[in-house]
Amino acid sequence: MSQYVGCGVFCYGKAFFLWFSMEQTRFLLPVSAWYLLPCLLAGVVYAYLLYSKKAPWSKNLNYTLAFLRFVVVSFLAFLLLNPLIKTSLSLIEKPWVVLAIDNSESVAATTRPDSLAHLQQKLQHLADQLKADGINVAVQTLDGQHNSQLDSIKFNQKSTDLNQMLSGLQSTYENRNLANVVLVSDGISNAGVSPTYQAYNYKVLSVGLGDTVPKIDVTLRALYFNKIAYLGNKFPLKVEIQQSGYTGQKTDVLLKQNGKILDKKSVTFKNGFVEADFLVTANAKGLQHLVIEVVPLKGEFSTKNNAAHAYIDVIDGKEKILIAAAAPHPDIKAVRSAIEQQANYEIVTYIQGIDQLKEGERYDLVILHQLPDQRGSLPTALQQWINDGTTPVWFMLGTNSNVQMVNSLNNILKIDARVGQTDKVTASYNKTFDKFIFEEERQFVFPKLPPMTVPYGDYTLAGGTEILLKQQIGALASEKPLLAVGQSQNKKSAILLGEGLWQWRLQEYADTKSHAATDELIRKLVQYLSAKEDKRKFRVYPLETEVFESEKVVFEAETYNNIYEKIYNQKVDLRVISEAGKVQQFSFVTGENASRFEVGNLPNGIYKYVATTTLGGKIEKSEGEFTVREQQLEKLNTTADFGLLREVARQNAGTFFKANQLGALEDYLKKNQPKGLVHADEQTQELINLRWLFWVLLGLISAEWFLRKWRGSY
């Protein structure tokens, strides 16, 4: 048996930690040890027969050569017994202690800079002491950074999600010797789930920062407004203001735009919070930036939480949609209910024989419910909109539809229907449909919805027609369309071959307590049909038109040639202009897998952007607007919550300490020093597989041959 003790560095993922190892080696023989005697005897006989005769060299050299031959032959015979070697390796992983630091703005707001620096020094001393005791130490912050030096941490995070940080540690140190997590925080968790709702697989020692006594302060707690308004209309703004220590006092709430006061309300503080309501007129088109300010009172802890920003997109008019029907039907209500959830649509309903159509009206989309009907009549205005070549039309068929006339009016699908014959089919989502994106989890809802009655027959699709929903009979999805869309020149069309959308909404609500899948299908189909075709060869747009200060604005760039094929390697110049007129300039080159460009570190406000590039010797331009919102979560509450920190420690077998008790924390960790974790591993292999044995045997044989030749023999 052999034994080896050593130490080194063991790599796991991206982290490195010290280990100690102990190795034990044993030989195993699968047969009786008596078989060793024939092996030795073979070596003795072989050496005797070869070296018993008189040799031309000295007697001592002869004994040496005989011994070499004895060793080689005996060992070769021993290998024929198939001996095994068993190795036991023990790795002792040193324990980890992670300092989880809440580096949010609320910590910096309630702690003096010198006190915060002193705290960081004491935490660094604690980390150094733990390392000196043979414990691995890591530092984790809210932003996911693994800082090695605590004095380099910046307390600038706009929100606090303690559960995300602690859960992330649980994942990062999975299957590793994570003994303790020291959570240093003020206990203010304003994002995600509370850490008290989850138990972690390690011990949590919490350290409380800040003051649990509420500050004398006024806070603009919430601001409610519609993100979209229409030019010339009035829209409401509601403000909620919370106070501590100012009951009975009065102050003013100001509504500002571009530094100018538009309106003013006076409020008197009571217990709890008070409200102030404004009614604003949308006088200008585009994004409008409004600021609500509470006039500060004497002695406020902070005035940074006295203001809030509202960004309203003022648009000029709504898209007009006409729903024309042969008769009243619950499907009309279902479609209206889904569309009306979007504020930028104006819906006009026409029931044949009941309502009147206005001549000369223009609509962005016409929806025909069971029109033309069996009587085959259509108002002249409807015929004009269908035949004008530009107005999108959505045909919704039913039992009263005139299939032959529908065939003549649409250019995406023809139905060879069997007269008087229908089929009951359910819907199956076509995963290859790519005109717009439909959430995957909602695609599985359609086969569970009630069946629709569709014309029985053969269907012929025109070129460019895509199936959105397929007909499914039982569990088998056919290739026949239930809902199809297509485009001929500049006109988009859609056909729904059955009726019963109202039943879909009822059934989905019974199953899921919402109409999400059905309504999203209707809304996205309406958006696709009514959207104007963008024929620009150069487009630059932000993926999100509204982001927070801590986030980056991501721009997507698209360039096309004369036949509208995407082209790449185009240099794009981008200018971002703030409300104050400050210009930032950027340049990037588009690529097949690199069509996006990110801009970060923008303060809150409305920004305009102008992008230019050169296509075919001509300068193309794309422009637009986006907003950067201030994230005020850390300003709304600055009162430390030690109760949360105590509960987290209690639930995870830990202890709570205050910031002035770091010495007691160090003593606790020394007294309850975590132990190393032993990882044992055993390997068994045949001795003959060890490569170094080959070189040893070759060396012995070569030495014997060399000595014989050197002394004049072969």
MARTORRO-645940 format. One record per residue (C-alpha): residue in one letter; x, y, z. Coordinates in steps of 0.001 Angstrom, whole numbers, plus 500000, padded with zeros to 6 digits. Layout:
<nodes>
AXYZ
...
</nodes>
This chain:
<nodes>
M500000500000500000
S501222503480499131
Q499964506810500399
Y500259510341499016
V499258513650500615
G499234516943498693
C497477520250498023
G496722522371494986
V494065524382493171
F490848522761491976
C488808524405489175
Y485013524322489279
G483202526381486625
K484667529871486755
A485671529766490413
F488833528419491981
F489163527058495472
L491815525283497532
W491654521576498230
F493680518995500075
S493934515423498854
M494946512045500261
E495629509144497928
Q495811505460498887
T496899502720496481
R496329498959496897
F497187495972494720
L494531493311494200
L495176489826492904
P492171487967491445
V493817484559492164
S495488482925495142
A498820484401496287
W500355480918495848
Y500413481628492119
L503256484071492813
L505618481127493449
P505420479792489843
C506099483341488613
L509229483598490752
L510244480057489792
A509919480932486100
G512259483883486600
V514788481767488525
V514795478953485925
Y515102481360483007
A518013483249484652
Y519760479989485677
L519595478456482196
L520931481615480609
Y523655482602483067
S524805479323484697
K527397478717481991
K530843480191482139
A530749483816480894
P533464486136479485
W532753488732482202
S533168488889485921
K531106486871488395
N529509490035489905
L528348491236486474
N526978487763485754
Y524920487899488978
T523669491379487965
L522602490208484521
A520927487131485990
F519036489333488462
L517823491629485679
R516571488660483667
F514942487172486798
V513067490441487506
V511833490864483917
V510647487271483471
S509053487035486914
F507199490330486433
L505955489335482966
A504660486094484427
F503052488085487264
L501212490262484707
L499660487088483251
L497788486720486560
N495908489988485656
P496719491909488883
L494612495001489654
I495482498344491226
K492884500175493307
T493331503886494010
S491314505761496644
L491467509560496372
S489986511893498968
L489534515585498134
I488863517873501069
E487064520985499807
K487473523995502033
P484204525742503042
W482903528905501433
V481543532013503137
V479851534523500801
L479376538166501774
A476114539153500030
I476106542962499928
D472967545012499330
N474519547822497248
S471270549691496574
E470724553442496688
S468620553196499873
V471693552029501811
A473724555005500599
A470812557398501253
T470545556470504959
T474261556038505760
R476862558803505882
P479708558323503374
D482325558059506157
S480213555456508016
L479730553502504813
A483462553528504103
H484147552395507690
L481643549537507249
Q483385548418504064
Q486742548425505871
K485350546281508686
L483823543838506204
Q487172543651504391
H488870542898507724
L486309540138508355
A487009538655504918
D490777538740505525
Q490370537008508905
L488240534252507378
K490823533692504645
A493554533509507300
D491523530774509026
G491537528697505840
I488044529613504621
N487253530640501057
V485531534035500877
A483519535516497983
V481608538780497641
Q478282539037495810
T476273542196495055
L472776542872493721
D474051543446490188
G475648539990490083
Q479212541249490389
H481772539102492232
N483909541876493673
S487132540812495354
Q487644544175497088
L484804545432499247
D485947549050499137
S485319549130495362
I481575548439495693
K479329551275494503
F475947551627496233
N474009552692493139
Q471452549984492357
K467994551333491485
S466055548423493021
T466572545666495592
D465708542031494873
L467210540119497794
N465547536845496813
Q467122536961493353
M470571537470494863
L470174534688497437
S468614532277494919
G471441533049492515
L473965532028495174
Q472060528790495664
S472465528036491954
T476053529278491625
Y477319527191494549
E475278524087493825
N477179520900494786
R479839522987496513
N480692523488500153
L478765526730500734
A478572526970504515
N477423530511505324
V476042533546503526
V476433536854505359
L473603539085504101
V474509542766504657
S471372544822503952
D468867547360505220
G466098544795504652
I464249546957502105
S463237544541499344
N461270546431496681
A461518544085493692
G460760540420493121
V459538538023495798
S460312538556499483
P463225536365500648
T461064535227503585
Y458950533169501158
Q461793530806500303
A464158528587502284
Y467760528329501066
N470117525360501296
Y472728527259503321
K472905529169506591
V472109532900506394
L473699535338508866
S472084538745508389
V473606542131509218
G471186545068509525
L472101548494508139
G470256551798508389
D467635553102510792
T464320551443511599
V462799554739512795
P460672556361510011
K462196559560508674
I460339562886508711
D459647563060505012
V457188563613502170
T457147561026499372
L455366561119496033
R454281557498496266
A452501556887492952
L451505558593489728
Y448690557214487556
F448084558229483922
N447241556830480493
K450268556292478276
I448303557274475150
A446207560392474614
Y444622561893471520
L445382565332470200
G442926567913471552
N441495565609474247
K441840565991478006
F443436563209480035
P443660562719483834
L446718562489486111
K446303561161489662
V449002561655492313
E449347559818495647
I451504561509498317
Q452631559895501560
Q454069561718504570
S455589561068507964
G455672563831510575
Y453670566460508673
T450073565655509635
G447895568767509375
Q450378570767507299
K449734572054503762
T451824572139500622
D451390572588496867
V451627569997494110
L452878571404490800
L452331570119487279
K455207571232484998
Q456252570887481386
N459549572250480046
G460062574067483336
K456710575892483059
I453986575410485681
L450793574223483945
D448656573696487053
K448851573734490853
K446889571896493577
S446981572491497328
V446847569465499657
T446548569102503443
F448290566068504895
K446303563560506935
N447223560179508374
G448126557837505529
F448304559419502079
V446500562157500153
E445619562489496472
A445791565291493927
D444025565132490538
F444955567030487380
L443192567257484015
V445606567975481171
T444879568965477580
A446919567214474868
N447979570235472813
A450941568816470876
K451513565625468903
G454267563183469915
L455821562194473235
Q455112564702476013
H457130564897479243
L455242566089482321
V456766566515485790
I454791566376489043
E456528568075491999
V455548568333495662
V456836571615497119
P459302570582499901
L458510571246503529
K461015572306506173
G463022569467507706
E462406566796505057
F464877563914505163
S465179563942501369
T463623565934498548
K464671563468495839
N461393561584496284
N459237564722495836
A458968564437492046
A457729561975489445
H457715561956485647
A454932561106483207
Y455496560335479520
I452392560477477340
D452282559600473650
V449884562073472017
I448623560731468686
D446510562391466029
G443361560287465620
K442532556602465824
E442494553841463240
K438918553263462027
I437566549736461742
L434208548827460192
I432436545652461315
A429677544889458795
A427332541958459437
A424356540316457787
A422568540074461149
P423278540510464878
H425585537779466168
P427590537176469411
D430821536875467355
I430550540620466624
K430584541357470356
A433568539012470830
V435588540818468144
R434630544265469482
S435579543294473059
A439034542168471961
I439749545203469745
E438473547775472250
Q441214546778474697
Q443519548835472439
A442788552548472834
N443955553531469337
Y441029551966467437
E437654553493466599
I435035550837465748
V431961551402463587
T429319548657463437
Y426952548164460502
I424096545602460578
Q422495545091457191
G418911546300457166
I419328548147460494
D422154550693460133
Q423175553082457372
L426645553376455829
K428129556804455210
E429280557307451638
G432856558469451170
E434119557206454581
R437577555646454706
Y438403552714456952
D441736551114457868
L440076547674458019
V436704546220457000
I435458543083458784
L432645541233456965
H430677538871459213
Q428695536398457052
L428616538917454227
P427822538403451400
D424885536398452779
Q422672533852451049
R420661536639449430
G423835537779447711
S423303541483448261
L425970543988449342
P425678547744449823
T427461549762447144
A429844551314449694
L430966547877450893
Q431577546716447332
Q433732549792446716
W435894549154449790
I436319545491448868
N437278546273445274
D439444549379445814
G442613547307446019
T443947548932449212
T441446548505452083
P442218545315454071
V439257542925454449
W438644540160456988
F435969537680455857
M434249535798458697
L432168532921457284
G429174531229458882
T426089529204458119
N424496532195456348
S427524533015454131
N427357532943450328
V430486530871449629
Q430425531429445850
M430383535219446237
V433141535044448884
N435217533109446311
S434764535910443789
L435529538722446244
N438718537414447913
N442028536657446230
I443714534394448790
L441527531263449025
K438906529385446957
I436408526938448457
D434967524076446406
A432148523451448878
R429633520578448848
V426220522232448871
G424546521938452249
Q427446519981453808
T429481521216456767
D432180519896459096
K432798520316462838
V436479521131463405
T438659522455466195
A441672524724465698
S445366523856465581
Y448004526623465521
N450406526520462555
K453886526816464068
T455408527828460699
F453277530994460512
D455601534015460654
K453574537140459867
F453484537961463579
I454571536322466830
F452041534484468989
E453055533420472509
E453890529723472581
E452041528849475789
R448817530217474268
Q449123528155471086
F448117525037473013
V444785526584474047
F443116526350470611
P442650522540470332
K440785522658473678
L438241525248472473
P434764524388471110
P434557523261467449
M433512525571464622
T431168524706461742
V433012525101458405
P432065524422454764
Y432850520834453758
G434893520602450572
D438271521288449013
Y440349524424449594
T442783525999447154
L445250528588448465
A446531531390446255
G450249532142446134
G451491534007449204
T448635532791451420
E449646531524454842
I447598529392457219
L447375530750460764
L444984528107462168
K444502524641460679
Q441408522486460856
Q441760519674463372
I439384516701463321
G439584514861466609
A443276514543467499
L444411514795463862
A445504518183462501
S444791518428458761
E446383520781456247
K443056522488455550
P442874526136456684
L440562527420459374
L442061530932459448
A444298532127456618
V445897535454455670
G447360536670452418
Q448393539701450433
S447880540633446799
Q449916543659445741
N449158546274448449
K446004544681449878
K445922542335452864
S443075539892453476
A442077537229455975
I439402534517456018
L437979532765459068
L435995529787457731
G433725529225460739
E431727530982463419
G431940530654467199
L434575533075468482
W432176533979471290
Q432171530325472417
W435970530332472363
R436081533304474741
L433554531703477118
Q435328528339477170
E438777529877477629
Y437500531961480538
A435958528867482126
D439298527041481829
T441798529827482602
K439780532754484019
S440892534937481099
H440321535484477364
A444059535922476723
A444592533515473789
T441405534353471862
D441735538104472378
E445417538124471458
L444632536226468242
I441980538798467267
R444081541827468249
K447245540705466480
L445310539756463346
V443662543206463325
Q447030544910463914
Y448622542956461050
L445778543678458616
S445389547383459461
A449111548206459645
K450416550257456733
E453142548599454698
D456559550123455389
K458400550410452066
R461458552219453408
K464815550701452505
F466399551854455757
R464829551436459187
V466260551990462649
Y464046551606465700
P464413550859469436
L463190547419470512
E461600549078473552
T460349552663473295
E460395552993477092
V463261551871479339
F464523552635482837
E467708554577483567
S469569551404484559
E468721549721481238
K470196550078477782
V468328551267474700
V468724548592472015
F468377549772468412
E467592547408465544
A468855548397462067
E467480547042458776
T468768547864455288
Y467265546636451998
N468164546720448318
N465822547706445447
I463968544365445551
Y463670544516449368
E466243541868450193
K468174542473453403
I471735543685452903
Y474554543963455432
N477923545643456074
Q476286549078455978
K477773551846458099
V475078553551460179
D475536556941461865
L473245557434464865
R472535560686466703
V470652560665470032
I469268564074471094
S468028564806474626
E465246567231475581
A467905569821476436
G469400569504472951
K472511567536473953
V473659565340471056
Q475482562027471322
Q476885560503468132
F477527556816467446
S478526554702464455
F478199550982463814
V478220548538460906
T475355546104460336
G476034542398460029
E473995539272459462
N474236538443463155
A475012541952464395
S472162544260463435
R471695545757466911
F473397548617468712
E473125549479472416
V473198552890474075
G473342553109477873
N473820555555480764
L471088557908479599
P469337560067482244
N465552560127482327
G463740562133479681
I462450562064476106
Y465014561444473373
K464889561827469630
Y467145559769467404
V468231560265463789
A470026557475461907
T471551557837458438
T473267555539455964
T474138555557452252
L472321553169449895
G473069553235446175
G474816556584446503
K471794558152448213
I471594559164451887
E468699557408453676
K467358558595457042
S465322556986459833
E464173558822462963
G461920558469465981
E461571558923469731
F461961556930472940
T461771557643476667
V464072556850479578
R462207556652482879
E463610557278486313
Q463352554265488602
Q462327555621492002
L461876552422494009
E464837553177496267
K463540556669497050
L460031555635498132
N461087553871501334
T464248554485503356
T463152552892506651
A465216549795507385
D463335546525507897
F465252544506510490
G462196542270510958
L462685540860507463
L466396540253508096
R465672538492511405
E463083536275509726
V465416535335506859
A468134534387509376
R465684532420511542
Q464282530451508595
N467777529507507427
A469366528461510757
G471275531729511107
T471565534716513440
F470877538445513102
F473527541099513862
K473456544870513702
A476073546856511788
N477922547720515038
Q478179544015515944
L480581542860513234
G483034541854515945
A480395539526517399
L479816538148513886
E483538537410513537
D483548535631516931
Y480464533639515889
L482153532463512681
K485290531463514599
K483298529590517219
N481155527880514578
Q483889527461512010
P482531525471509050
K484149522168508204
G485693521001504991
L483755518667502740
V485348515354501812
H484877514099498247
A485947510442497920
D486697508716494625
E487849505153493916
Q489280503761490688
T490220500174489831
Q492223499253486740
E494431496460485456
L498100496859486335
I499103496053482771
N497365499256481599
L499867501472483429
R502059502855480658
W505036503613482884
L505487499870483540
F506255499353479854
W509084501870480025
V510453500294483231
L510527496824481639
L512022498204478430
G514706499936480496
L515628496705482347
I515820494703479124
S517825497448477412
A520252497625480353
E520840493860480192
W521386493953476430
F523787496900476702
L525888495265479421
R526152491998477484
K527128493775474274
W529592496021476087
R531310492940477497
G531503491329474079
S528538488945474049
Y525097488894472399
</nodes>
